[in-house]
């Protein structure tokens, strides 16, 4: 019996290694497919509304839904680009003001370390020829990555269209694939839970982003920072990158505060307010809105983000939580992997109680019995 268990563990370990290796090698295929599936889940209620209420055909409803999402994303990024262009147009003024405040700190650092700033930032080092020569490989990597991103932007809407159009066909395929391992009713139950997890996560994320954007904007307004609503909602948009997105988003308004305000405390205040909102979002807003359908514990959440970031970079960080939540659903419905579903889930109250609390409860029970 023990040999059989060890054999299963070894086999599971081999499957995990093979899956991770395949996911890394085929990331250019897998990542767009995953984004397409998740976004198709987000669009399905719109497709269903167009088909049932407005009597659209399946092809037309899929096309209209995908086009609406693409237009929304294009409008969003265009608005961000226009606002950033306005901020960049003032960058010379911002840089000169920041330099005037940072120069005393640099001079103090020079006295302490003996390293002269001119030795690091020389005019010769800033020539475009040397910049290109020294960083040619990085520039080419960026260009190739940009091409890959553009390709993904074209492929994802196409995949979404076919997922929405052929959804019954794909579901029928899954039923046929699972018929030897479980009944059609069980397979339907699993698919429903997977859909609910993704839909709950996406709708919850959008709601949380809106609330965080409003809170960020109010905080920046109270501090008197320029472009409060832009920075507030830009930072909220970066919640797509869990945990660190809001930290990255706080740096730009902090720099603007440093450039436009008389005191360093405004920049520190921006970071402090955003950090406080991050704490409120992580501990109260997200758990309350997202609910128990995305019930993975905090440790697994952080670990999954780190692992998927190592595997797929920034896109992996965005996909980490929905993928992990889906894996938990699959594990919970598999007798062999239920223990892993248990490990991914939220621990119950009994696992969070301290010994002192248990002893106090026992002591109260003894006194009650007396």
N, C-alpha and C positions, 0 to 999 in steps of 0.2 A: 504494500500500500504506500509506504514511504517512498519507494523507488518510483512509483507511478506519479506521485505528487511532485517529486524532484524533476521528473521528465516534463510535466506540464509547466513547471516554473521555467525550466530551461527553454522550452518551446515558446512560451510567452515572451521571454527575454529576447529570443532570436527574432520573433515577429516584430517587437518594438524597434529593435535595431534596424531591421530591414525596412520598416515603415518610415522611420526617420531618415534613413539614407535615400529612399525613394522620394520622399517629400522634398529633400534638399536638392536632389538632382533634377527633379521635374517641377521645380517651383514656378518656372515661367508658364507652365500649363496649369498646375494645381491652384495657385493663388488667384488668377483671374476667374477660374471656375468657382472657387469658394466665395469670392466677392459677388459673383453673379447669382449664386444660390441665395445668399443672405439678402441681397437687394431685391431679388424676385419675391422673397417672402414679404419684404416690406411693401412691395407693389401689389401683391395679390388682392388685398381688400379693394383697391382701386379698380383692378381688372374685374373682380367679381361684381362690383357696383355697376360698371359700364355694361357688363353682359346681362345682368338681371334687371336693372332698373331702366337703362337706356336702350336695351336690346341691341347692343353692338355685337358684331361677330367676333369670334375669338381672335382672329388675326388683327382686326382693327383695334380691339381693346388692348391687345398686347403692344401694338405699335404706339398708340396714344399714350399709354402709361409710361413706356420707356422714354418717349420723346419729352413728356412732362418732367420726368426726373432729370433728364439730361439738361433741359432748359433751366430747371431750378439750380442745378449744380453750376452751369455756365454763368448764370446771373449772379450767383453767390460769389464765385471766384472773380468775376469781372468787377463787382462792387469792392471786393477786397483789394484787387489790383489798383483800382482808381484811387482808393483811400491811401494805400501804401505809396503810390506815386506822389500824392500831395505831401505826405510825410517826408519822403526821400528828397523832394524839392527843397525842403528846409534843413536837410542834413548838414550842410556846411555851417549854418548858424548853430545847430545843435552840437556839432563836433567842437567848434571853437569855444562854446560855453562849457562843455564837459571838460575840455583840455584845461581851461582856466581854473577849474575846480580840482582837477586831478593832478595838475602840475606840482602843487606843494607836496602831495603824497608821493609822487615820483621822485622828487628831490630828496625827500626823507628816506625813501628806499635806496637811492643812490648812495647816500651817506652811510646807510646801514650795511649794504652789501658790497659797495665798491664797484658795482657794474654800472657803466655809463649808458644812458638811453641811446646816445648817438651810435654806440657800438652795435646796438641791436637794430635800430631803425635808421639806416643811412640812405641817402638819396639813390645810391647805386643799387641797393637792394630792392628799391621800389620800381625799378625800370621794368617795363612790360616784358622785354626780351628775357630777362633773368627769371621773372616770375613764371613765364611759360616754359622756359628751359628746365627750371628746377621742379616744376610741378606738372610736367607734360603727361606723365602716366595718370595722375589724378584727374586731369582735365579730360583725357580720352575716356577714362572710366565714367566720368560724369556724363559725357556725350552719349556713350553707349547706354547708360542707365536711362537718360532722357528719352532715347529712342525706344527703349523697352516700355517706359511709362506711356509714351504716346501710343504704342501698339496695344497696350492694355486698355487704354481709354477707348480705343476703337472696338476691341474684341469683347469687352465686358457688356456693353449694351446689346451686342449681337447675341451673346450667350443668354442674356436675360430674356430677350425676345423669344428664343427657342424654348427656354425653360417654362415660360408662361404659356406658350402655344402648345407644347407637347406634355404639359404637366400630367394629364391623365395617362398618357402613354408611358411616361417614366414611372408613375405610381404603379401601374399594372406590371411593369418589369420588376419592380421591387417586391410586389406581392408574389410573383412567380419565383423570384430568387429566394424568398424566405419560406416558401410553402413546405419545404422538407423539415425546417427547424421550428416553425411556429405556425399557428393558424392565421388565416387572413384577418380575423378580428384582432389578434395580438399585434400583427404587423401594422394594421390601421391605427391601433392605439399608440404604438411607438411613433409612427409618423406624425400623429396629431400632437403628441407631447413635444417632439422635435420642432414642429411648426410653432407651437405655443411658446417654447423657450426662446426661439429666435425672434418671434414677433414681440414678445414681452420685453426682451433685451433691447430691441431696436426702438420701439415706441418709448420705453422707459429712458433710454439714452437720449433721445431727442427732447423729452420732457425735462430731464435733468440738465441738459445743455441750455435750454431756454431759461430755467430758474437760475442756474449759475451765471448765465450772461446778464440777467437782470441784477443779481446781487453784485457782480463785478462792476457793472456800470454805476450802480448806486455808490459803491465804495470809492470809485474814481471821481465821481461827481462831488462827493463830500471832501475829497482832497484837492479838488480843483484842477485835475489833470486834463490836458488837452485830449480831444477825441475819446471821451469816456465810453460811449456806446460801442464804437469800433473796437477799441481794445478789450472791452468787457466781453463782447460776443466772439471776438477772435480767440480769446483765451478759452472761452466755453467750447468753441469748435474743436480746440485741441484736446478736449476730453476724449476724442476718438483714440488718442494715445493714452491709455490709462496711467494714472499716478504721476507721470512725469510731464504730461502735456500741459497741465496748468502751471507748472513751474517754468517751462519754456515760455509760455504765453505771458508770464509776469515780467520777463526781462525787458521787453520792448517798452511798455509803459513806464517801467522803472527808469530806463535810460532817458525817456522823454521828460520824466519828472526831474531827473538829475540836470537836464539841460535847461529846463524852463523855470525851475524853482530856486529859491535862494539857499535852501538848506538841503543837506543830505538826507534829512529825516523824511522828506516826502518820498524819496525813492525807497527808503526802508519801509515806510508806511504802505506803499503799493505792494511790496513783497509780503509784508505782514498781513494785509487784508486778504490777498489772494491765497496765502497759506491757511488763514483761518477759514475762508470759504471752502478750500480744499478739504479741510478737516470736517466741516459741516456736511459737505457733499458726500464724503466717503462714509461717514458714520451715521448720518440721519436721512439725507435726501435720497440717495441711491437705494439704501435698504428699504425705505418706506415705499418708493415708487416702483422699483423693479420687483419687489416682493420675493416670495420663496420659490418662484418658478426657475430662477437662475440661482439655485441654491448651492453654490460652491464656496468653500470657506476662504478666508482672506489669505492664508498661507499658500493654498493651491493657486489662487488668483495671481499672486505676485510671482510664484514659481513658474506658472504657465507663461506669463508675460516675458520673463527672463529667457525661458527655453525657446519660445517662438521668436523672440528678438534675435537670438543666436542663430536660429534656423532660417528666418526670412527677413530679418531686419525690421524696419519700421512697420511694414505691412503685417509682419508677424505679430507685432504688439497690438495692432488693431484687431486682428483676427483671433487672438489668443483666448479671450473670454467666451465668445460665442462657440468656438470649437470645443473648448473644455466643458462648457455647459452641455453641449450635444453629446460629448463622450460620456458624461455622467448619466444621461438618459439611457444611452445604449448599454452601459454597464449595469444600471439598475434593473434592466429587463433581461439580463443574461445570468443564469444561475452560476456559471463559471467565473464571471467577472463582477459579481455583486459586491464582493469585498472591496474592490477598487472604487466602485460607485460610492460605497460607504466612506472611503478615505477622502474622496473628493468633496463630499457633502459637508454641510454645517454640523458641527458637533452639538449634541443635545445638552440640556442643562446639567445632566448628571456627570458629564465629562468636564465641566467647567467649575464644579464645586471644589472648594479646598477641603482638606481634612478637618480643619478647625470648624468649618461650617457644618460638616457632617456630624462631628462630635457634639456640637451644640444642639443639633436637631435630635440626636439620640438622647442627650441629657434632658431636653425638654420633654421628650416622649416618656422617659423614665419618671420624671417629676409628675407628669400628667397621670400616669398609671398609679402613682402613690395616692 
